[in-house]
Each structure stands twice: as structure tokens, then as C-alpha cells.
Amino acid sequence: MIKRAAIILAGGKGQRFQTPNGKWQDKALAELRGKPLLVLAVESVSQVVDEVIVVVNEEARKTEYGKVLAAFDAPKVGLVTDLKINGLSGPLVAIYTGLKTVEADYYLTVPADVPMLSQRVAEYLFTKIEDSYVAVPMWPNGRLETLLMILSRKVCFSITDLLCHLERSHPDDIIRGTLRTLFVSPLGDIKMLDPELKSFVNVNSQQDLNLLQPRQGQGSMAANLRLNIGEPPLEMIPQLLEASKKRGKKEFFESAEVFASYADRLERKKLHFWAALSREHQAKNLPASTQQNKEAFLKAAKNYKAEAKIYDQNYCYILGERAKSDASWCQKQIK
């Protein structure tokens, strides 16, 4: 039997929610219609999954959230704190923590500040993922609801593990790494299930609590897009993970050799994101400003640009911008 889980991301700092010179407020505990946002988020997913896990960034928050959930008689959840990986923090680590804590076939990730997710929309995302590895809403301008995704454990667990150990921080790297994604238009079937698109209301500021407006964007793409740009190199991930750990042990030359070897193979397969990552980490393990270092960064930039081109051609402009930003960073390391 297929098992579903929900990972509620509740470790943010909520900086935009704060008022100037005011006392810090925990956004997840701000109330909407008499209930904290966290409670509303838990209630919105509990009927469409078998298990709910709330991921926080510190033990004090874990204790407080447990009390709040109990006080509001919320559905049963698990509460865990972020795993400690290379000093990273943020949603990518939180997602990995959830994937590692609860074993399921598919996961729904939901930020604690998305309090109005329709159960019908959540069910739709689960049923539409099919043979893709990620299902994520994408607005017509290419903007993604990156933290509101369905993830297949089949590939996402090992990929997210490696991304964290490679010190990546953007959750959209999961999409870039899995390569087979369903981009779901909020303006298609979802709009029929949720006519006001309240599922995409994201509370970032105090004003958002009153407006309750989803963000939208004009653009070229208003239908679902199932994009398959290759198979993720799952068979290579253990070796790439070991190479990343060699760097932590200061075995720089050995690490560089492994990344270079796999980069060659990944380039032949035209798996540009993974080839770029491997070249970038090859370069990071080589002495700065040496010819080998420069060549590795140049190859990384070239692969990121090739990745960006694919996303731009398919209207996934935000992912294209991410890839271009990575390419630009690599080029700057050469100067």
C-alpha cells in the first residue's frame, strides 16, 4: 500500500512578519480566524496523508509548538528539529530531515505559513505526479511554489542527502536534481478545485493576514507541463557523497579526482545540473587560480548555462535564472 506523509516546514525566522521596533513574533503562531497558522496547516493536510511531521529549527520551538498543537486539539503530528549538516539551515535541510524521519512513498511539503491549502488540491497533486519525481505548482511567469511540492522518496531522499552535503541551500535544487518534474499550473484544474486559489496564500507579513491574496504572475505557460530531461544518476550518488566527505577530511586531491571522473560521465549523458555540480566541486578541491581550477569552473559554468537553456525553452524561467546565477558565480571564481 502506498504511504503518504506531509512535512510541515516551521523553522523560518519570519523576518518580513516583524514590525519595526516591536517584539519578535513567531509567525507560525500568529492567529487567523481564531487558530494559529501552524494548526491550520496541520489540519489542511491531515486528511490526505497517513502521517504528518513538523520540522523546526530549535528545541525550544519544538516544545512550544507541541503545547500549542495540544491546546488546539490538532491532529496528531511528529515534531523534530533540523539535522545538523555542514552548518546548513533553511528549508532544504528541513525537507531532508522530514524525509529521513518518516519513511513514505510520497511526501507533501508545506510551509507553516500556508494555512489554507485545499485538501482537494493536495489530493490532486498526489494523484497527478505519476511517473515524475516531483510535482510543483508553477505560475505562468515561471515562478514556483517551491516549498509546496510532492516528492517521490524513490529519488528525492538520496538526492536531498547529497545536496545538503554539497552545501546547497535552495530547495529548488531538488527539482533540478531529480530531472523529471510535473509543473502544475494553478490556472488549470487547480483553479476549478480552488476557484479563489486560497491554497497559495502565503503569509509573509502582517498585512498578508488581512489580504489573504495568493501571488500570481502573467506569462506564457498556463497548462501543466511534464518535463523529463533525463534520469537522475542515482548509481553515482554514493560515490559523489563519499567525495564530498573526503573534502571534509581535507583529502582535497582525492575528492577532486572523484568529482572530475564523474563529471566526465555526466557530461557525456548531458545531465547538465549534475555535471555542473561535479565540476564546481572538482574546482573547489583544487588550489585557487591554478589552470585546472579555472578549467573546472569554466566547465561548470558551461553546464549550468546548458541547463538554463533547457528551462528557458520550457518556460521554467525561475529555474533558468537559478542556473544562470550558478554559472555567473562559477565564472566570477576565475577572475
JOWO-V931813 format. One record per residue. N is the residue number from 0. SS is DSSP state (A for helix, B for strand, O for the rest). Layout:
n-><N & N>
ss-><SS & SS>
This chain:
n-><0 & 1 & 2 & 3 & 4 & 5 & 6 & 7 & 8 & 9 & 10 & 11 & 12 & 13 & 14 & 15 & 16 & 17 & 18 & 19 & 20 & 21 & 22 & 23 & 24 & 25 & 26 & 27 & 28 & 29 & 30 & 31 & 32 & 33 & 34 & 35 & 36 & 37 & 38 & 39 & 40 & 41 & 42 & 43 & 44 & 45 & 46 & 47 & 48 & 49 & 50 & 51 & 52 & 53 & 54 & 55 & 56 & 57 & 58 & 59 & 60 & 61 & 62 & 63 & 64 & 65 & 66 & 67 & 68 & 69 & 70 & 71 & 72 & 73 & 74 & 75 & 76 & 77 & 78 & 79 & 80 & 81 & 82 & 83 & 84 & 85 & 86 & 87 & 88 & 89 & 90 & 91 & 92 & 93 & 94 & 95 & 96 & 97 & 98 & 99 & 100 & 101 & 102 & 103 & 104 & 105 & 106 & 107 & 108 & 109 & 110 & 111 & 112 & 113 & 114 & 115 & 116 & 117 & 118 & 119 & 120 & 121 & 122 & 123 & 124 & 125 & 126 & 127 & 128 & 129 & 130 & 131 & 132 & 133 & 134 & 135 & 136 & 137 & 138 & 139 & 140 & 141 & 142 & 143 & 144 & 145 & 146 & 147 & 148 & 149 & 150 & 151 & 152 & 153 & 154 & 155 & 156 & 157 & 158 & 159 & 160 & 161 & 162 & 163 & 164 & 165 & 166 & 167 & 168 & 169 & 170 & 171 & 172 & 173 & 174 & 175 & 176 & 177 & 178 & 179 & 180 & 181 & 182 & 183 & 184 & 185 & 186 & 187 & 188 & 189 & 190 & 191 & 192 & 193 & 194 & 195 & 196 & 197 & 198 & 199 & 200 & 201 & 202 & 203 & 204 & 205 & 206 & 207 & 208 & 209 & 210 & 211 & 212 & 213 & 214 & 215 & 216 & 217 & 218 & 219 & 220 & 221 & 222 & 223 & 224 & 225 & 226 & 227 & 228 & 229 & 230 & 231 & 232 & 233 & 234 & 235 & 236 & 237 & 238 & 239 & 240 & 241 & 242 & 243 & 244 & 245 & 246 & 247 & 248 & 249 & 250 & 251 & 252 & 253 & 254 & 255 & 256 & 257 & 258 & 259 & 260 & 261 & 262 & 263 & 264 & 265 & 266 & 267 & 268 & 269 & 270 & 271 & 272 & 273 & 274 & 275 & 276 & 277 & 278 & 279 & 280 & 281 & 282 & 283 & 284 & 285 & 286 & 287 & 288 & 289 & 290 & 291 & 292 & 293 & 294 & 295 & 296 & 297 & 298 & 299 & 300 & 301 & 302 & 303 & 304 & 305 & 306 & 307 & 308 & 309 & 310 & 311 & 312 & 313 & 314 & 315 & 316 & 317 & 318 & 319 & 320 & 321 & 322 & 323 & 324 & 325 & 326 & 327 & 328 & 329 & 330 & 331 & 332 & 333 & 334>
ss-><O & O & O & B & B & B & B & B & B & O & O & O & O & O & A & A & A & O & O & O & O & O & O & O & O & O & A & A & A & O & B & B & O & O & B & B & A & A & A & A & A & A & A & A & A & A & O & O & O & O & B & B & B & B & B & B & O & O & A & A & A & A & A & A & A & A & A & A & A & A & A & O & O & O & O & O & O & B & B & B & B & O & O & O & O & O & O & O & O & O & A & A & A & A & A & A & A & A & A & A & A & O & O & O & O & B & B & B & B & B & B & O & O & O & O & O & O & O & A & A & A & A & A & A & A & A & A & A & O & O & O & O & O & B & B & B & B & B & O & O & O & O & O & B & B & B & B & B & B & B & B & B & A & A & A & A & A & A & A & A & A & A & A & A & A & O & O & O & O & O & O & A & A & A & A & A & A & A & O & B & B & B & B & B & O & O & O & O & A & A & A & A & A & O & O & O & O & A & A & A & O & O & O & O & O & A & A & A & A & A & A & O & O & O & O & O & O & O & O & O & O & O & O & O & B & B & B & B & O & O & O & O & O & A & A & A & A & A & A & A & A & A & A & A & A & A & A & A & O & O & O & A & A & A & A & A & A & A & A & A & A & A & A & A & A & A & A & A & O & O & O & A & A & A & A & A & A & A & A & A & A & A & A & A & O & O & O & O & O & O & A & A & A & A & A & A & A & A & A & A & A & A & A & A & A & A & A & A & A & A & A & A & A & O & O & O & A & A & A & A & A & A & A & A & A & A & A & A & A & A & A & A & O & O & O>
